[in-house]
Amino acid sequence: MRTNRDWSNKGDAAVQTLRVTERTGKDGVLHVSIPLGAPEADFEVVLVVQPKGTEPSSATPEQRGWPPGYFDLAGSIDDETFVRPPQGELPKPVDME
């Protein structure tokens, strides 16, 4: 993994997010090496470890704690005579000087 970020500006408060996929060794230990190109510099590092393939977006509603069939009602009005009444108009915005 490489990064082209120049960390030489000490006043720079930029945060860089790096995403990598690594494999643990036979001993179950994960070794992570992040080349930053700034020798003898201090960095704050936040590490989030998540098993691959368990991203929250792939979870079903039931896995997220919703009751089975909870979202089945969305868009389920089958009555063709159903009409949404007019909603009126929004008030005019207040002019600010």
FIKOLZA-1660 file (N, C-alpha, C; in steps of 0.1 Angstrom, whole numbers, plus 5000, padded with zeros to 4 digits):
% residues 97
   i   px   py   pz ch aa at
   1 5008 4988 5000  A  M  N
   1 5000 5000 5000  A  M CA
   1 5009 5012 5000  A  M  C
   2 5005 5022 4992  A  R  N
   2 5013 5034 4991  A  R CA
   2 5004 5046 4993  A  R  C
   3 5010 5057 4999  A  T  N
   3 5002 5069 5000  A  T CA
   3 5012 5080 4995  A  T  C
   4 5006 5090 4987  A  N  N
   4 5014 5101 4982  A  N CA
   4 5012 5113 4991  A  N  C
   5 5007 5112 5002  A  R  N
   5 5004 5124 5011  A  R CA
   5 5017 5129 5016  A  R  C
   6 5019 5143 5015  A  D  N
   6 5031 5149 5021  A  D CA
   6 5028 5154 5035  A  D  C
   7 5034 5148 5045  A  W  N
   7 5031 5152 5059  A  W CA
   7 5040 5162 5064  A  W  C
   8 5048 5169 5055  A  S  N
   8 5058 5178 5060  A  S CA
   8 5053 5191 5066  A  S  C
   9 5041 5195 5063  A  N  N
   9 5035 5207 5068  A  N CA
   9 5030 5205 5082  A  N  C
  10 5036 5209 5093  A  K  N
  10 5033 5206 5107  A  K CA
  10 5019 5212 5111  A  K  C
  11 5015 5223 5104  A  G  N
  11 5002 5229 5108  A  G CA
  11 4990 5222 5100  A  G  C
  12 4993 5212 5092  A  D  N
  12 4983 5206 5084  A  D CA
  12 4974 5197 5093  A  D  C
  13 4961 5199 5094  A  A  N
  13 4953 5191 5102  A  A CA
  13 4945 5181 5094  A  A  C
  14 4949 5177 5082  A  A  N
  14 4942 5168 5074  A  A CA
  14 4942 5154 5080  A  A  C
  15 4931 5147 5078  A  V  N
  15 4930 5133 5082  A  V CA
  15 4929 5125 5069  A  V  C
  16 4936 5114 5069  A  Q  N
  16 4936 5105 5058  A  Q CA
  16 4931 5092 5062  A  Q  C
  17 4921 5087 5055  A  T  N
  17 4915 5074 5058  A  T CA
  17 4921 5064 5048  A  T  C
  18 4926 5053 5053  A  L  N
  18 4932 5042 5044  A  L CA
  18 4924 5030 5047  A  L  C
  19 4920 5023 5037  A  R  N
  19 4913 5010 5038  A  R CA
  19 4921 4999 5032  A  R  C
  20 4925 4989 5039  A  V  N
  20 4932 4978 5034  A  V CA
  20 4926 4965 5039  A  V  C
  21 4928 4954 5031  A  T  N
  21 4924 4941 5035  A  T CA
  21 4937 4933 5037  A  T  C
  22 4937 4927 5049  A  E  N
  22 4949 4919 5053  A  E CA
  22 4945 4906 5058  A  E  C
  23 4954 4897 5059  A  R  N
  23 4951 4883 5064  A  R CA
  23 4959 4880 5076  A  R  C
  24 4953 4874 5086  A  T  N
  24 4961 4870 5098  A  T CA
  24 4970 4859 5095  A  T  C
  25 4981 4857 5102  A  G  N
  25 4990 4846 5101  A  G CA
  25 4985 4834 5107  A  G  C
  26 4992 4823 5106  A  K  N
  26 4988 4810 5112  A  K CA
  26 4987 4811 5127  A  K  C
  27 4993 4821 5133  A  D  N
  27 4992 4823 5148  A  D CA
  27 4980 4832 5152  A  D  C
  28 4972 4836 5142  A  G  N
  28 4961 4845 5144  A  G CA
  28 4964 4859 5146  A  G  C
  29 4976 4863 5144  A  V  N
  29 4980 4877 5146  A  V CA
  29 4980 4885 5133  A  V  C
  30 4975 4897 5133  A  L  N
  30 4974 4905 5121  A  L CA
  30 4986 4916 5123  A  L  C
  31 4994 4916 5113  A  H  N
  31 5005 4926 5113  A  H CA
  31 5002 4937 5102  A  H  C
  32 5002 4949 5107  A  V  N
  32 4998 4960 5098  A  V CA
  32 5010 4970 5097  A  V  C
  33 5014 4973 5085  A  S  N
  33 5025 4982 5082  A  S CA
  33 5019 4993 5073  A  S  C
  34 5020 5006 5077  A  I  N
  34 5015 5017 5070  A  I CA
  34 5026 5027 5066  A  I  C
  35 5031 5026 5054  A  P  N
  35 5042 5036 5050  A  P CA
  35 5036 5050 5048  A  P  C
  36 5041 5059 5056  A  L  N
  36 5036 5073 5055  A  L CA
  36 5046 5082 5050  A  L  C
  37 5059 5078 5049  A  G  N
  37 5069 5087 5042  A  G CA
  37 5073 5098 5051  A  G  C
  38 5071 5098 5064  A  A  N
  38 5075 5109 5073  A  A CA
  38 5083 5103 5084  A  A  C
  39 5096 5102 5083  A  P  N
  39 5104 5096 5093  A  P CA
  39 5104 5103 5106  A  P  C
  40 5103 5096 5117  A  E  N
  40 5104 5102 5131  A  E CA
  40 5093 5112 5133  A  E  C
  41 5081 5110 5127  A  A  N
  41 5070 5119 5129  A  A CA
  41 5059 5113 5138  A  A  C
  42 5052 5121 5145  A  D  N
  42 5041 5115 5154  A  D CA
  42 5028 5115 5146  A  D  C
  43 5021 5104 5148  A  F  N
  43 5007 5103 5142  A  F CA
  43 4998 5097 5152  A  F  C
  44 4986 5101 5152  A  E  N
  44 4975 5095 5159  A  E CA
  44 4969 5085 5150  A  E  C
  45 4968 5072 5154  A  V  N
  45 4962 5062 5146  A  V CA
  45 4950 5056 5152  A  V  C
  46 4939 5055 5145  A  V  N
  46 4927 5048 5149  A  V CA
  46 4925 5036 5141  A  V  C
  47 4924 5024 5147  A  L  N
  47 4923 5012 5139  A  L CA
  47 4909 5005 5142  A  L  C
  48 4902 5003 5132  A  V  N
  48 4889 4996 5133  A  V CA
  48 4891 4982 5126  A  V  C
  49 4889 4972 5134  A  V  N
  49 4891 4958 5128  A  V CA
  49 4877 4952 5127  A  V  C
  50 4874 4947 5115  A  Q  N
  50 4861 4941 5111  A  Q CA
  50 4863 4929 5103  A  Q  C
  51 4857 4918 5106  A  P  N
  51 4859 4906 5097  A  P CA
  51 4854 4910 5083  A  P  C
  52 4861 4905 5073  A  K  N
  52 4857 4908 5059  A  K CA
  52 4843 4902 5056  A  K  C
  53 4835 4910 5049  A  G  N
  53 4822 4905 5045  A  G CA
  53 4811 4907 5055  A  G  C
  54 4814 4915 5066  A  T  N
  54 4804 4917 5076  A  T CA
  54 4800 4932 5077  A  T  C
  55 4800 4939 5065  A  E  N
  55 4797 4953 5065  A  E CA
  55 4782 4955 5068  A  E  C
  56 4779 4965 5076  A  P  N
  56 4765 4967 5080  A  P CA
  56 4755 4968 5069  A  P  C
  57 4759 4973 5057  A  S  N
  57 4750 4975 5046  A  S CA
  57 4745 4961 5041  A  S  C
  58 4752 4950 5043  A  S  N
  58 4749 4937 5038  A  S CA
  58 4739 4930 5048  A  S  C
  59 4736 4936 5059  A  A  N
  59 4728 4929 5069  A  A CA
  59 4713 4930 5065  A  A  C
  60 4705 4920 5067  A  T  N
  60 4691 4921 5065  A  T CA
  60 4684 4929 5076  A  T  C
  61 4672 4934 5073  A  P  N
  61 4665 4941 5084  A  P CA
  61 4663 4933 5096  A  P  C
  62 4661 4920 5095  A  E  N
  62 4660 4912 5107  A  E CA
  62 4673 4911 5115  A  E  C
  63 4684 4910 5107  A  Q  N
  63 4697 4910 5114  A  Q CA
  63 4700 4923 5121  A  Q  C
  64 4693 4934 5116  A  R  N
  64 4695 4947 5123  A  R CA
  64 4685 4949 5134  A  R  C
  65 4677 4940 5137  A  G  N
  65 4668 4941 5148  A  G CA
  65 4653 4944 5145  A  G  C
  66 4650 4945 5132  A  W  N
  66 4636 4949 5128  A  W CA
  66 4628 4936 5128  A  W  C
  67 4615 4937 5131  A  P  N
  67 4606 4925 5131  A  P CA
  67 4605 4920 5117  A  P  C
  68 4603 4907 5115  A  P  N
  68 4601 4901 5101  A  P CA
  68 4589 4908 5094  A  P  C
  69 4591 4912 5081  A  G  N
  69 4581 4918 5074  A  G CA
  69 4578 4933 5077  A  G  C
  70 4586 4939 5085  A  Y  N
  70 4583 4953 5090  A  Y CA
  70 4583 4963 5078  A  Y  C
  71 4592 4961 5068  A  F  N
  71 4592 4970 5057  A  F CA
  71 4584 4966 5045  A  F  C
  72 4576 4955 5046  A  D  N
  72 4568 4950 5035  A  D CA
  72 4556 4960 5032  A  D  C
  73 4553 4968 5042  A  L  N
  73 4541 4977 5040  A  L CA
  73 4544 4989 5031  A  L  C
  74 4557 4993 5030  A  A  N
  74 4561 5005 5023  A  A CA
  74 4556 5004 5008  A  A  C
  75 4548 5014 5004  A  G  N
  75 4543 5014 4991  A  G CA
  75 4532 5003 4988  A  G  C
  76 4525 4999 4998  A  S  N
  76 4516 4988 4996  A  S CA
  76 4501 4992 4994  A  S  C
  77 4498 5005 4991  A  I  N
  77 4484 5009 4989  A  I CA
  77 4481 5005 4975  A  I  C
  78 4472 4995 4974  A  D  N
  78 4468 4990 4961  A  D CA
  78 4455 4996 4956  A  D  C
  79 4448 5005 4964  A  D  N
  79 4436 5011 4960  A  D CA
  79 4438 5022 4949  A  D  C
  80 4434 5019 4937  A  E  N
  80 4436 5029 4926  A  E CA
  80 4428 5042 4929  A  E  C
  81 4418 5042 4937  A  T  N
  81 4410 5054 4940  A  T CA
  81 4417 5063 4951  A  T  C
  82 4427 5058 4957  A  F  N
  82 4434 5065 4967  A  F CA
  82 4441 5077 4961  A  F  C
  83 4439 5089 4966  A  V  N
  83 4444 5101 4961  A  V CA
  83 4450 5109 4973  A  V  C
  84 4462 5114 4971  A  R  N
  84 4468 5122 4981  A  R CA
  84 4462 5136 4980  A  R  C
  85 4456 5142 4990  A  P  N
  85 4450 5155 4989  A  P CA
  85 4461 5166 4988  A  P  C
  86 4458 5177 4983  A  P  N
  86 4467 5188 4981  A  P CA
  86 4474 5192 4995  A  P  C
  87 4486 5195 4994  A  Q  N
  87 4493 5197 5007  A  Q CA
  87 4494 5212 5010  A  Q  C
  88 4489 5221 5001  A  G  N
  88 4490 5235 5004  A  G CA
  88 4504 5240 5000  A  G  C
  89 4506 5253 5003  A  E  N
  89 4519 5258 5000  A  E CA
  89 4527 5262 5012  A  E  C
  90 4540 5261 5011  A  L  N
  90 4549 5265 5022  A  L CA
  90 4548 5280 5024  A  L  C
  91 4550 5285 5036  A  P  N
  91 4551 5299 5038  A  P CA
  91 4563 5305 5031  A  P  C
  92 4563 5318 5027  A  K  N
  92 4574 5324 5021  A  K CA
  92 4585 5325 5031  A  K  C
  93 4598 5323 5027  A  P  N
  93 4609 5324 5036  A  P CA
  93 4611 5338 5041  A  P  C
  94 4616 5339 5053  A  V  N
  94 4618 5352 5059  A  V CA
  94 4631 5358 5053  A  V  C
  95 4630 5371 5049  A  D  N
  95 4642 5377 5044  A  D CA
  95 4651 5381 5055  A  D  C
  96 4664 5378 5054  A  M  N
  96 4674 5381 5065  A  M CA
  96 4684 5391 5059  A  M  C
  97 4687 5401 5066  A  E  N
  97 4697 5411 5061  A  E CA
  97 4710 5409 5068  A  E  C
% end
